[in-house]
């Protein structure tokens, strides 16, 4: 559970008297109204589990922007906070769920209005109750006691239902916002850009913890403001009718307290923001130890890891220590402020009681009304720590929202990103002549690279003026020294990188047409749509059949079946458990598969298909080892890298893409398994582009692209493209 503002239930009992309050609800001794309490000391943070790209980088990642030093970070101004709050909060209330949301919000406000009315009623009950007690009127005392018990029985459900309705609405709001932010985070490869360019820290923490804190606190504080407004209207008349000067004392007391609270707690916003980040960084360090346990054990790097972890924890500890000091200084004032109000109204109206102008019960009523109104005027005093921590949450979410918006705007790209990536759909056609004879089969172009120059984000040139064409079954092997830009070239083709200039055209067909590749009736192909946009580049690649296999495959969280189906197919809603179907879920959490990403003619493999593929890639033993296809494990840990690579080839055989991009995808395999896998994808009719250093890869390819390290002082091309037969003795040992 992340750091979150907690709404303490306003009890109807605290309006009875301070004595009854201390007996029945000790929590309301110092707070006579709804109160937000921020649990900063029990913070638990999920940290960024996002890892670097699964491919082995041949080019250093772009340098992160200069970080703002902790001591240099300034708290956001009020105008910026309000702008970010509005930007984050408003979308839900105008979304497709707005009708249900507004109805639930109206119900919460109605219940809140009811609880305020109950509190006003109890103030009058308390007055009559203590008048009867002071007058020693046993009959009236018994009558008022029965009224109290009836009031408790009728009032408690309103308070309970108010809090329940508020929490349900908060959960619904959080669910929608989680879906909304995850969709934007995963769209247009924004998650990849954030990770590779170090745009912001811990995006997952902001989605999981900050969203939860934001929705709960925003709703609670909104109800607090609403309740304060109703209290002012309800109790001001009571207090003013008892003794007008008491209202002036209250106003002066609250204004002075607010000014002192702002002065004493002015540094809490920045400290809370930094605490969020530092604790997340520490937990991320622990996660990295868990994920890389074997490597650390092989290196014997326990002492180094201990030092790194202690350094991160020490940073969090020092910041938390400063946060505690600031909170302590503020608590000295707020505690005295809360204690003093217990006697201040009684002290002001006591002379009137001694002179016989008011009855004893009126003193109790004035204390209750004073505390209610003072609580309304003293929101900043009572809630300053909650507000400062909430401001940090708003700042982090607003920053995250700005990053998501900047990545979603078309044309808002860096001037260096000039590589044009186009996708063209091709469809099969029956090419019979009018006399029934069959024409010669045409070669199908799959990839056309024109005058491509690949650069790093820092504008260092990797590949100069590259041009070539790949036709169907023209399997291409890309070679060259480490750091020459081989993987960067695949990133560009896959649409992950656009630093440089030039144009790339990928000619692919819907997956449903792939089954017809070797049909004797299909003898020619034609381009039917040029530069057609089908969603983002990821949606186009999934729809049209381009799959990338990195050196270290990505293992999804799920079953062995899901490992094989990823990313082409997903589990259908029909496969959800009965508990999930019967649960009180919301529609925006039941996301359907995008129809653009899966062609209607692409059938989901059966269990028999999956078993056959496992046997084909020599992984049949996993069935007995892990109890079948539907067992769930931490696959990246229980499978060796070689087994993971074979599993990735199983995905390739099932999805049958038009073009496969293989980045040293057999580096962990022996030569026999490597040969078997390449033979399998050749037999499946898949055209592939491979990056590799092994001499054995040569015989599985028809074209060779050799990339050498670019010379910044030379304008000559640093690549050569030729047929394999033209260079039969290529020396891979130099790579």
FENZIQUI-V35879 format. One record per residue. N is the residue number from 1. RES is the residue in one small letter. D_FIRST is the distance of its C-alpha to the first C-alpha in Angstrom with 2 decimals. Layout:
((N/RES/D_FIRST) (N/RES/D_FIRST))
This chain:
((1/x/0.00) (2/x/3.76) (3/x/6.78) (4/x/8.01) (5/x/11.40) (6/x/12.00) (7/x/15.42) (8/x/17.39) (9/x/19.89) (10/x/23.37) (11/x/25.63) (12/x/29.21) (13/x/30.34) (14/x/29.95) (15/x/32.92) (16/x/35.24) (17/x/35.79) (18/x/34.17) (19/x/35.34) (20/x/33.87) (21/x/30.64) (22/x/30.42) (23/x/31.24) (24/x/29.07) (25/x/26.06) (26/x/25.67) (27/x/22.60) (28/x/24.95) (29/x/27.47) (30/x/26.62) (31/x/25.16) (32/x/27.37) (33/x/25.39) (34/x/21.99) (35/x/19.80) (36/x/16.67) (37/x/14.90) (38/x/12.59) (39/x/10.43) (40/x/11.41) (41/x/12.09) (42/x/8.85) (43/x/7.29) (44/x/5.82) (45/x/7.20) (46/x/8.59) (47/x/12.13) (48/x/15.19) (49/x/16.58) (50/x/19.47) (51/x/22.63) (52/x/26.09) (53/x/28.60) (54/x/29.60) (55/x/33.18) (56/x/34.84) (57/x/35.38) (58/x/39.00) (59/x/38.39) (60/x/36.03) (61/x/33.05) (62/x/33.52) (63/x/32.74) (64/x/29.62) (65/x/30.38) (66/x/30.97) (67/x/27.69) (68/x/27.54) (69/x/27.85) (70/x/25.26) (71/x/28.01) (72/x/29.37) (73/x/26.37) (74/x/27.13) (75/x/24.93) (76/x/25.55) (77/x/28.16) (78/x/27.64) (79/x/29.45) (80/x/27.29) (81/x/24.07) (82/x/25.62) (83/x/26.82) (84/x/23.48) (85/x/21.77) (86/x/24.57) (87/x/24.45) (88/x/20.77) (89/x/20.86) (90/x/24.33) (91/x/24.39) (92/x/22.55) (93/x/25.01) (94/x/27.92) (95/x/26.68) (96/x/28.04) (97/x/25.58) (98/x/26.86) (99/x/29.01) (100/x/26.36) (101/x/23.95) (102/x/26.72) (103/x/27.81) (104/x/24.43) (105/x/24.19) (106/x/27.73) (107/x/26.92) (108/x/24.09) (109/x/26.55) (110/x/29.26) (111/x/27.30) (112/x/26.41) (113/x/30.13) (114/x/30.93) (115/x/28.83) (116/x/30.63) (117/x/33.92) (118/x/33.10) (119/x/32.36) (120/x/35.73) (121/x/37.44) (122/x/36.12) (123/x/37.48) (124/x/40.95) (125/x/40.53) (126/x/39.67) (127/x/42.77) (128/x/45.09) (129/x/43.52) (130/x/44.23) (131/x/47.60) (132/x/48.64) (133/x/47.43) (134/x/49.31) (135/x/52.40) (136/x/52.33) (137/x/52.62) (138/x/51.49) (139/x/52.05) (140/x/50.03) (141/x/47.30) (142/x/47.03) (143/x/46.97) (144/x/44.18) (145/x/42.19) (146/x/42.48) (147/x/41.38) (148/x/38.29) (149/x/37.42) (150/x/38.07) (151/x/35.93) (152/x/33.01) (153/x/33.45) (154/x/33.69) (155/x/31.09) (156/x/28.07) (157/x/27.57) (158/x/27.40) (159/x/24.52) (160/x/22.58) (161/x/23.39) (162/x/22.54) (163/x/18.95) (164/x/18.70) (165/x/20.35) (166/x/18.17) (167/x/14.89) (168/x/16.78) (169/x/17.99) (170/x/14.69) (171/x/13.46) (172/x/16.85) (173/x/16.77) (174/x/13.53) (175/x/15.10) (176/x/18.26) (177/x/16.97) (178/x/15.07) (179/x/18.41) (180/x/20.38) (181/x/18.79) (182/x/18.80) (183/x/22.42) (184/x/23.42) (185/x/21.67) (186/x/23.61) (187/x/26.78) (188/x/29.77) (189/x/28.19) (190/x/26.03) (191/x/23.44) (192/x/26.45) (193/x/27.77) (194/x/24.58) (195/x/24.35) (196/x/28.10) (197/x/28.68) (198/x/25.60) (199/x/25.28) (200/x/21.74) (201/x/19.07) (202/x/15.91) (203/x/16.27) (204/x/13.60) (205/x/10.98) (206/x/12.58) (207/x/12.53) (208/x/8.99) (209/x/7.02) (210/x/10.18) (211/x/11.38) (212/x/8.61) (213/x/9.15) (214/x/12.80) (215/x/13.56) (216/x/12.15) (217/x/13.75) (218/x/16.83) (219/x/17.63) (220/x/17.21) (221/x/19.31) (222/x/21.83) (223/x/22.36) (224/x/22.74) (225/x/25.44) (226/x/27.07) (227/x/27.12) (228/x/28.56) (229/x/31.31) (230/x/32.23) (231/x/32.27) (232/x/34.59) (233/x/36.94) (234/x/36.88) (235/x/37.15) (236/x/39.20) (237/x/42.28) (238/x/41.82) (239/x/41.46) (240/x/44.22) (241/x/46.49) (242/x/46.13) (243/x/46.84) (244/x/46.63) (245/x/46.51) (246/x/43.25) (247/x/41.67) (248/x/42.94) (249/x/41.55) (250/x/38.11) (251/x/38.26) (252/x/39.39) (253/x/36.81) (254/x/33.85) (255/x/35.17) (256/x/35.77) (257/x/32.34) (258/x/30.68) (259/x/32.83) (260/x/32.06) (261/x/28.27) (262/x/28.46) (263/x/30.69) (264/x/28.66) (265/x/25.24) (266/x/26.45) (267/x/24.77) (268/x/21.19) (269/x/20.39) (270/x/21.45) (271/x/19.81) (272/x/16.35) (273/x/17.01) (274/x/18.21) (275/x/15.40) (276/x/12.96) (277/x/15.63) (278/x/16.69) (279/x/13.51) (280/x/13.05) (281/x/16.74) (282/x/16.56) (283/x/14.05) (284/x/16.25) (285/x/19.19) (286/x/17.92) (287/x/17.35) (288/x/20.90) (289/x/22.29) (290/x/21.00) (291/x/22.36) (292/x/25.62) (293/x/26.16) (294/x/29.71) (295/x/30.89) (296/x/29.72) (297/x/31.41) (298/x/34.58) (299/x/34.74) (300/x/34.04) (301/x/31.62) (302/x/29.47) (303/x/30.78) (304/x/30.16) (305/x/26.55) (306/x/26.11) (307/x/27.60) (308/x/25.50) (309/x/22.20) (310/x/23.47) (311/x/24.50) (312/x/21.10) (313/x/19.49) (314/x/22.45) (315/x/21.85) (316/x/18.25) (317/x/19.74) (318/x/22.59) (319/x/20.62) (320/x/18.30) (321/x/21.61) (322/x/23.02) (323/x/20.05) (324/x/20.59) (325/x/24.29) (326/x/23.97) (327/x/21.70) (328/x/24.26) (329/x/27.12) (330/x/25.61) (331/x/24.83) (332/x/28.47) (333/x/29.58) (334/x/27.13) (335/x/27.62) (336/x/31.37) (337/x/31.09) (338/x/29.39) (339/x/31.88) (340/x/34.90) (341/x/34.32) (342/x/34.82) (343/x/38.49) (344/x/39.30) (345/x/40.13) (346/x/42.02) (347/x/43.98) (348/x/44.99) (349/x/46.23) (350/x/47.65) (351/x/51.11) (352/x/51.41) (353/x/50.72) (354/x/53.25) (355/x/55.80) (356/x/55.28) (357/x/54.09) (358/x/50.82) (359/x/49.81) (360/x/47.24) (361/x/44.78) (362/x/44.79) (363/x/43.28) (364/x/40.26) (365/x/40.05) (366/x/40.32) (367/x/37.52) (368/x/35.24) (369/x/36.31) (370/x/36.11) (371/x/32.54) (372/x/31.49) (373/x/33.27) (374/x/32.29) (375/x/28.62) (376/x/29.37) (377/x/31.23) (378/x/28.77) (379/x/25.53) (380/x/25.37) (381/x/26.13) (382/x/23.56) (383/x/20.75) (384/x/21.66) (385/x/18.65) (386/x/16.37) (387/x/18.74) (388/x/18.92) (389/x/15.22) (390/x/15.31) (391/x/18.43) (392/x/16.80) (393/x/14.35) (394/x/17.54) (395/x/19.43) (396/x/17.21) (397/x/17.02) (398/x/20.71) (399/x/21.63) (400/x/20.01) (401/x/21.80) (402/x/25.03) (403/x/24.88) (404/x/24.42) (405/x/27.31) (406/x/29.52) (407/x/29.24) (408/x/29.97) (409/x/33.11) (410/x/36.23) (411/x/38.63) (412/x/36.13) (413/x/36.73) (414/x/38.08) (415/x/41.87) (416/x/41.90) (417/x/40.42) (418/x/43.75) (419/x/43.71) (420/x/44.35) (421/x/42.88) (422/x/44.60) (423/x/44.30) (424/x/47.36) (425/x/47.53) (426/x/50.53) (427/x/51.87) (428/x/54.48) (429/x/57.88) (430/x/60.95) (431/x/63.65) (432/x/66.79) (433/x/70.00) (434/x/72.24) (435/x/74.52) (436/x/71.74) (437/x/71.60) (438/x/68.30) (439/x/67.70) (440/x/66.43) (441/x/62.70) (442/x/61.06) (443/x/58.57) (444/x/55.08) (445/x/53.49) (446/x/49.76) (447/x/49.02) (448/x/50.88) (449/x/49.97) (450/x/52.03) (451/x/52.46) (452/x/48.92) (453/x/47.95) (454/x/44.52) (455/x/43.01) (456/x/39.94) (457/x/37.80) (458/x/39.90) (459/x/43.02) (460/x/44.37) (461/x/46.44) (462/x/45.80) (463/x/48.13) (464/x/51.12) (465/x/52.68) (466/x/51.76) (467/x/53.43) (468/x/53.78) (469/x/53.64) (470/x/52.27) (471/x/53.85) (472/x/52.85) (473/x/53.10) (474/x/53.64) (475/x/51.02) (476/x/50.29) (477/x/49.50) (478/x/48.07) (479/x/48.93) (480/x/49.00) (481/x/47.81) (482/x/44.15) (483/x/42.96) (484/x/45.65) (485/x/43.28) (486/x/43.44) (487/x/39.74) (488/x/39.65) (489/x/42.38) (490/x/40.31) (491/x/37.38) (492/x/39.83) (493/x/41.18) (494/x/37.72) (495/x/36.89) (496/x/34.22) (497/x/36.50) (498/x/39.10) (499/x/40.27) (500/x/44.06) (501/x/46.58) (502/x/48.45) (503/x/47.87) (504/x/46.61) (505/x/47.46) (506/x/45.95) (507/x/48.05) (508/x/46.16) (509/x/46.46) (510/x/44.12) (511/x/43.13) (512/x/45.32) (513/x/48.35) (514/x/47.62) (515/x/49.08) (516/x/52.39) (517/x/52.78) (518/x/55.51) (519/x/57.07) (520/x/60.85) (521/x/60.93) (522/x/58.68) (523/x/60.73) (524/x/59.46) (525/x/56.40) (526/x/56.06) (527/x/53.48) (528/x/52.70) (529/x/50.11) (530/x/49.69) (531/x/46.61) (532/x/44.95) (533/x/41.34) (534/x/39.06) (535/x/35.56) (536/x/34.24) (537/x/35.67) (538/x/33.15) (539/x/34.14) (540/x/37.79) (541/x/37.56) (542/x/35.87) (543/x/38.40) (544/x/41.39) (545/x/40.82) (546/x/39.92) (547/x/37.60) (548/x/36.54) (549/x/36.23) (550/x/34.83) (551/x/35.86) (552/x/32.50) (553/x/31.45) (554/x/27.97) (555/x/26.63) (556/x/24.29) (557/x/21.54) (558/x/23.55) (559/x/26.89) (560/x/30.19) (561/x/31.46) (562/x/28.78) (563/x/29.68) (564/x/33.23) (565/x/32.58) (566/x/30.38) (567/x/30.71) (568/x/33.64) (569/x/32.37) (570/x/29.12) (571/x/28.33) (572/x/29.70) (573/x/28.08) (574/x/30.77) (575/x/29.25) (576/x/25.98) (577/x/25.55) (578/x/26.86) (579/x/23.50) (580/x/22.19) (581/x/25.37) (582/x/25.26) (583/x/21.65) (584/x/21.24) (585/x/20.37) (586/x/21.24) (587/x/24.06) (588/x/22.41) (589/x/20.11) (590/x/23.37) (591/x/24.82) (592/x/28.40) (593/x/29.93) (594/x/31.80) (595/x/35.44) (596/x/36.56) (597/x/34.91) (598/x/36.60) (599/x/40.26) (600/x/41.38) (601/x/43.92) (602/x/41.46) (603/x/40.90) (604/x/37.93) (605/x/39.14) (606/x/39.71) (607/x/38.77) (608/x/42.33) (609/x/41.94) (610/x/38.85) (611/x/40.69) (612/x/43.69) (613/x/41.77) (614/x/40.14) (615/x/43.66) (616/x/45.01) (617/x/42.64) (618/x/43.26) (619/x/39.85) (620/x/41.13) (621/x/40.29) (622/x/36.53) (623/x/37.04) (624/x/38.20) (625/x/35.91) (626/x/32.69) (627/x/33.92) (628/x/34.64) (629/x/33.17) (630/x/30.14) (631/x/28.58) (632/x/25.22) (633/x/24.81) (634/x/23.54) (635/x/26.77) (636/x/26.75) (637/x/26.87) (638/x/29.19) (639/x/31.70) (640/x/33.98) (641/x/34.42) (642/x/37.75) (643/x/36.31) (644/x/33.65) (645/x/36.51) (646/x/38.56) (647/x/35.68) (648/x/35.45) (649/x/39.18) (650/x/38.63) (651/x/36.42) (652/x/39.26) (653/x/41.87) (654/x/39.99) (655/x/39.31) (656/x/42.82) (657/x/42.20) (658/x/45.11) (659/x/44.15) (660/x/42.01) (661/x/40.94) (662/x/40.72) (663/x/39.54) (664/x/40.87) (665/x/39.44) (666/x/41.73) (667/x/41.46) (668/x/40.12) (669/x/42.74) (670/x/46.23) (671/x/49.18) (672/x/49.83) (673/x/46.35) (674/x/46.46) (675/x/49.82) (676/x/48.71) (677/x/45.71) (678/x/47.81) (679/x/50.49) (680/x/48.04) (681/x/46.72) (682/x/50.32) (683/x/51.43) (684/x/48.66) (685/x/50.15) (686/x/47.17) (687/x/48.15) (688/x/46.09) (689/x/45.78) (690/x/44.98) (691/x/44.19) (692/x/45.54) (693/x/47.58) (694/x/49.26) (695/x/52.95) (696/x/52.38) (697/x/50.51) (698/x/53.71) (699/x/55.35) (700/x/52.55) (701/x/52.90) (702/x/55.72) (703/x/54.79) (704/x/53.73) (705/x/52.05) (706/x/52.29) (707/x/50.34) (708/x/51.38) (709/x/49.72) (710/x/50.49) (711/x/52.89) (712/x/51.97) (713/x/55.64) (714/x/56.96) (715/x/57.05) (716/x/57.91) (717/x/55.75) (718/x/53.74) (719/x/53.67) (720/x/56.08) (721/x/55.89) (722/x/58.37) (723/x/59.13) (724/x/58.46) (725/x/62.18) (726/x/62.97) (727/x/61.19) (728/x/61.46) (729/x/61.22) (730/x/58.18) (731/x/56.99) (732/x/53.30) (733/x/53.53) (734/x/53.47) (735/x/49.97))
